[in-house]
Amino acid sequence: MRNTGKCFILCLSALTLTVGGCRKPDSNIGLALQPEEELLALNTDTLAFSLSMVTPDSLRTDERSRLLLGSTIDPISGYSEAWFSAELRLSETSIEFGENPICDSVVFTLKHNGPSYGLNFDQQLRVDLLADTMSFDSTYYGQSRLAVIDDNKVDPTRQPVQMHPSAPLYNGNDTLSAQVRIMLKPSFGQEILDADTLVFSNNDEWRKWFKGVSVRSESGGGGIVSLEPNVGVTYMRIHYHNDTDTTSYDLVMNGNAARATHFRHVWPAPYSALNDSMPAEGTDQVVYLGAGGSYLRLDLLGIDSLDLPEGAVINRAEITLPVDPSASKLSKPNFLTAFLRREAGGIELTPEATSPGVAYDGGFNPETNAYTINMPVYTQRRLNGEEVRPYVYLYSELSSVALEQVVFNGPLSETPAQFVVTWSQ
């Protein structure tokens, strides 16, 4: 690929304005799209802008509807890994295991919930105990790293673990629905059965003794699967017998259990700057990657050179991003959302999200093979001097629960990206 050596600068020729005056519009002008039939005159300018890639640093992954687990390698974005940390809570308090309870087996069952990414095959998994208690009220991010006690609880004789979201699982003579079924060491289950009765009196005491688990793949490939963190479908079942009975007890992941997915990406050249949390600039292709892989950063620098007459209204400010249809093997997001970074930290949606009458768009159009993003309110506020933040960021709202990917070509492609502003008086 040819490297432009610049930050994907899409410097397209701007039309020369012939209307006199250089005063920027007054406040609150252009806060909604006007119907074209009501406009006295339409003026269109194609402006310069740049598009680069940055590493997400504040992607929340706690309390989400899915957990991701596994790893995969993509020819464009390189290596991606997902694992999770979670509490397991008591299904019943004040449980008594009877006289001389002996653990027969421990099964950690997780139900598939959603798509998988990459080629699926069996993987070597590890389940370690967390060193510190998680909190349901705390915030956890994709880049969070929770300390673990390095002692894999998975039974080595029951590795690797099937990780296919649609293939049935065979357990002896039984055929089970597709699931991730992790067999743990009976000695681990025995430690739980031998715990003091105070540990099982309530979940507060239990959480002091049992901090939670970290579940991670060691295979370096084999696909990433989506799992459902809900009671009844995700649980750790201890099968045991005592002097009088053979039974089982469940530890569950319910709505009160803290949980979070963690991500790690190793980008190849020319995107390796992202591995050091630096922007990836000057590349022939720009990649959005979910699961905390990358955000797209727009610099709408052409706005600063746009001089409009007094009273001009921004009716449209459309960024069109054509997609390279052959580059990615991962599914593309259906919709891209634009946000701004707050000076005090955190993010907020661009003002189009809360402006009645403004069609933001943001969706992928298969007919044009492009995403179109309309940002007239942000553009108007930039012109008014009410908005000074130069960067707009794009991401998928499924970024915390999906490994989506879309690749955009550079300015030399047959259908280049464009930033077109339409205004009227």
N, C-alpha and C positions, 0 to 999 in steps of 0.2 A: 504494500500500500504506500502511496505517496504521502509524506508528512508535510503539512502546510507550514509548520513551524510557528503557527499562531494559534490563538485560543478559539479555533473554529470560527474565525471572523467571517461573518456573512455580510460583507460590505457591498450592498447592492446600491446602484446609482439612485440618489434622491432627486425627485423632480424639483425644479427651481420654482420657488413661490414668487408670483408676480403681484400679489395683493400687498398694498403698503401697510406699514405699521409693524411693530415688534413687541407690543405688549402681550403678555401671556393672559390667558382667560381668567376671569374672575372666579372666586371660590364657588363651588357647587355646580359649575357648568359641566355638562357632559356626564352627569351621574346616571343617565339612562339612555338606552338606544332610542332614537327617534325613527319612526317609520320613514322609509325612503320617499314615499309620495308626499310627505309633509316638508321635505327639505327644499330650500330655495336653490341650493347649489351644493354639489358634492365635490370634494377635492381629495385625491388619493396620493399618498406618498409612501414609497418603499424605503424603509430605514435600515440602517446597519444595526446588527446586534451580534452577540457572541454567546456560545453555548459550551459549557465545560462540565466536568464531573467532579463531585465532592463526596467525601465520606460522611454518612449520617452519624451524628454524635448524640442524638437525643431521641432515638426511636424507641418508644415504650413498647415492651413486650409482656408486661404483667397483665393478668386477668383477661387474656384473650381467649377467643373461642376455639383456637387450635394451638397445639404444640407441634413443633417441627423436630424431626430426628433423622440423622443420617448425614451423608456427604455425597458430593457429586462433582464431576469435572466437566466444564463447558469449554469448547474451543475458543470462545470469545472472552468470557469473564474469568476463566480459570477455575480454581478450587473453591468450593463453597461447603461449609459445614454448619450444621444446626444441632444443638442439644438442649436439654431443658433441666431445670431444677424445680422441685415441687415438694410441698408438704404432703404427707399422708396422714389422715386423721382417723380417729377411732370410729368404727361403725356402731359400736355399742360400748358404753362406759361400764365400769365396775364389773368387767367380765371375769369369770373364774374359769380356769382351764382344767379344773379337776385334779385328781391325785395323779402324780407322776406323768405330766404331759410330755409327750415325745413328738418332735416335729418329723413328719414324713416327707414333706416337700413344701416349697414356696414357689408360687407362680405369680408373676407380675404381668397382668393382662392390660393391653392398651388397644382401643378400637380405632380403626382407620376412620378418618373424617376429612374427606377432601382429596385433592389431586396429589400425585407424586411427581418428583422431578428427577430426571436422569434415568439411567437404566437400573432396574431393580434386581438385586440379587441378595443372597443371605449375607449378613454382616456380623462381625465380632463386636459385641456390645459390652459395656461396662456399667455397672451400677455402684456408685460410691455414696457413702453417707455424707451429708453436709456437715461442715464443722461448726456452723452457726445457724441459729434459728432464723427462718424467713418470717417476714411480717406481711400480712395481707394489706396493711395500710401503707406499706412502703412502695416506692417506685423503682422498677427495674427496667433496664434498657438492654437492647440487643448486644451492646458492647460490655455489659456487666459480666464480671467474673466472680463467682462465689467459691469460697474455699471449700475443699472437700478433704475427707480422710481417705488417703490413698490405699484402698483395700477393696478390690473388685468383688462384689457379692454374687456375681453370676457364676453358676455351676460350670466349670470349664469343660465338663463332659457333655454339656448341652449346647455347645457353641458349634457353628455360628447360628444366628437367630434369623428365621424367615422374616423378610421385610417387604412383602409384596401386597399391595392394597386390594387385589382382586383374586389372587390364587387361594383356594381353600388350604387349610392347615390340617395335617394328619397327625393325630395323637393316638398312637397304638391303632386300635380298630375303629376309633372315632374320627369322623370328618367334621372339622370345625370351620366356621365362617372365617374369612380373612381377618387376621389380627396379628399384632405383635405380642408374642407369648414368650416371656423371658423366664427361664427356670433359674432360680436362685439357690444358693447353697443351703441345705437343711440346717447346717450349723448356725447360719444367720437367723433362721426361724426359731431355733432353739434358744438363742440369746433373748429373743422377744418373749418367748413363753416363760423364761426363767426370771424376767424382770419383776421387781417388787410390785405388789398389788397396788401401791399408791400411784404408780405410773399409769394405771388404767382407770383411775378414779374419775378423771375428766381430761378434756383435751389440753388444758393448760399444763397439767402435770406431764401429760404425754409429750407435748412439744418441748418441754425442758429436757426430756430424756432422749427423744427421737427427733432430730432437727429437720430431717427431710432427706431426699435423695437427689443425686445428679445422674442422669442417664445420657450416655454418649456412645458414639460409634468409634471404633478403632480401625476400621477397614480402609479408610482413605478412598472410598468410593462405594457404590452399591445403591445410590439413590437416596433422596430425601422424601420422607413420607409425612403426611398430616395426621395428627392424632387428636382424639377428643378427650378433654380433661373434665369429665363429668361422672358423678356417682352412678354406679350401676354398669358402666362400660369400661372404666379405668379403675383398677383395684389390685391390691396385693393380697393374695389369699394364702393363708397358712393352713395347710392340711396337717392334722395331728391326731394322735390317739392318747387316751389316758387309761387308767385301770378299768374303766367301765364302758368307754364309748370311743367311737371314731368320728371326728367331726372337723370343722374348719372355722376360721375366723378371718374377717376381711379388714384391711386397712384401706381407706377410700380417699379419692381425690374429689371432694365435693365443692360447692360454691364458696365455702369459707376457707378453702385451702389456698395458700399463696403459691404462685407458680409463675415461671418466666422462661421464655426461650432465649438462648444465646446464639450469636452468629459469629463466624470467622470466615474471612475471605482472603485468598491469596491471588492477587491479580497478576497476570503476565504482562510483559511489555506489549504495547506502549502505555499501559495503565498502572504500572508498578508504583507510581507516586502515591496512589491511594493506600498502599500498604503502610505508608508512613503518615497517613492522615493528611496528605497534601493534595491539592487539586490536580487532576489530570487534564492538562491543557495541550493544545497543539497537535491533537490526534486527528487522523482522517475520519475516524468513526467515533461516535459518542454513545455510550451505553448506559441505559437505566437498568439497574438490577435490584430486585426486591430482596427481602430478608436482610435488610441492613447493608446491602452491597454498595449502592451509590444513589445519590440524588443528582438531578440535572440542575445546573445553575445558569440562569439566563441573566445576561447583562444587556438591558435594552438601551444601549448607549446612544442610539440614534435619536432618542427623545430629546437629549440635551442640545442637539443641533437643529431642532425643529422650531422655527419662529413662525408663530401664527398671529393673525390680526386680532385686534381687540374683539372679544365676544365670540371667538371661534369655539365650537363644541366638538369634542372627540366623540364620534358616533361608533366607530369600530377601531380596535387595535388588535389585529389578528396575527398570531404567530402560527405558521403552518410548518409542521415537521414531518416530511416524508420519511417513511420507514424503509430500511433495507429488508426486503422480504425473505432473503435467502440466508442471512447471517446467523440467526439465532435458532437453536433447537428447543429453547424453552418457550412457554406460552407468553404472549405479550399481555400487558394489562389492558382492560377494556377502557380505562379512564385514567387520566393524569390530573392531579390536583395541584394548584399553585399555592404557595405559601410564602410568607415573609418571616424573617427572624426578628424577634424582639431584642431591643438593646439590652434589656435586663435579663435576657435568657428565655428560652422557649420559642415557640412558633405561633403564628396566627395565619388564618386564611387571607388571601388577598381580598380587597373590598368588594370585588364582584360577587363574592359568595353571599353578601348581605345587602346587595343593592337591587331593589325591585326593578324589573323591566330589562335587566341586563342578562343576555344569554352568554354565559361563560364558555359553553361547549366543553372542551377537554376530552372528548371521546375519540376513539379510533374509528375512522370511516373506511371500511374495506373497499369502497368504490374508488376513493382517491388514494388509498393506501397511505394515509397520513393522519396525524393528530392536529386538530385546530383548536387553538386557545385564544379566547377573546378577552382582552384586558383594557377596556376603555376607561374605567374608573381609575385604576392605578396610573394609567398614562396621563389622564387629565390632572391628577393630583401631583404627578411629577412635574408637569408643565406649570402648575400653579405654585410650586414650591412647598406644597403641603406634605409631600412625601419625599424624603431624602435618601431612603435606602435604595441603593443601586441594583441589588440582586433580587431576583425572584427565583424560587426553587420549585422544581416539579418532582412529584413522587406519586406512587399509587397508594391509596388508602388501605390496600391489602399488604403493604410492605412488611408489616410485622408478622404476617401469617402465610405469606406466599413467596415463592422464589420465581417471580415473573421477570421477564427480560425483554427489552426492546432496543434495537440498534438503529441509530440515525447516521446517515452518510454526511460527509463534509460538503463544503461549498462548491466543489467541482463535479458533483453528481449531476446526472441528467435532469433531475427534478430537485433543485436546491431548496433548502428551507428559506422562508421569507418572513419578514415582519412588515405588514402593510397597515398603515393608519389612514382611516377615512374620517374627514372632518367637514364641518359645514359652518355657516354663519347664520 
